[in-house]
Amino acid sequence: MRRNARKNIIYSIVLLTAIMVVYLWRNRDQTEITLTETDVVAGKISLSGPTMGTTYHITYLDADSRDLQPSIDSLLVVFNQSLSTYIPDSELSKFNQGDTLDFNLPYLLPVLETSKTVYEKTDGAFDPTVGPLVNIWGFGPTGPELKDSVDIKLLLNTVGFDKVEFDQNQLRKKVPGIYLDFSAIAKGYGSDVVAEFLKSKGISNYLVEIGGELVAHGVNEKGELWKVGVNRPEESANAADLISIIALQDRGMATSGNYRNFYVRDSVKISHTINPATGYPVNHTLLSATVLAENCMSADAYATAMMVMGKEKALALDSAVSEIDVFLIFDDGNGGFKTFASEGLKPFLSFPQEN
């Protein structure tokens, strides 16, 4: 299954080459950028831009100092045309509006395959059909407020990834009203797609980040592993408030947390993480889950699942799934927090106070 996903990503690069050539020619005046002295340091290129309602930041080492931003932007446009729920005529939107979909772009099948794997390994904690519940609880476009007169139990009839089926050519609904939303996995998958594109251009040292989800390969300009930080689990923490630093060696990394996206109703803190089994927001001590995996798509999905499961089940999942390493932050019950790191992660983990 992992081989199929990789094959689809590589195929997508070939498929989109012609699209990119046309795009770049038509937009050659608009897409041209100027690299400053800080952008190019011994072949180091730094790019950033908007995508998926968030931003991307990409750094790579290239002896030819090639500017690949127009191609990357074109690639992400096509990626969103497949998986966005905000684009009315995207592949995913067409499926949500109908009952079946024949695949035209190469992105939907791999994300379905990975979603099925993680859905099964987490006993349904990761579930791309939970979107309607997230919206009902006020974490969709209409804002933070539970909608009145909503029957959560009735809505659960249309929740469950086992209510869709797919093969190599088509996606189908088993139950009417199913709504797929891959927002909990798409940024990680997008990072993988961009990383694969860089690799296809002969670039072997890079760090790709989309909305906080990362893929690293090779080393930075100092010849060291790329180092990324994990934020302190506090609502007021800024990007520099780190609890740990991870040296990322040829892996994907994703972090999910409950400490920022919430609201308070009747003195109760309502988390944006909804349990697909109950239809209600989770309430447990796990504050943040960082997952490292072979690819960022899987890391993203497992991090989301752990925030649904809570500390104890997340620890059990770490033991059961050998292909992941985790760094968990949880409430210690006394107003502070404690951490847990997989054994395999510890050699790559440091803490700011140790430096």
Disulfide bonds with the S-S distance in Angstrom:
none
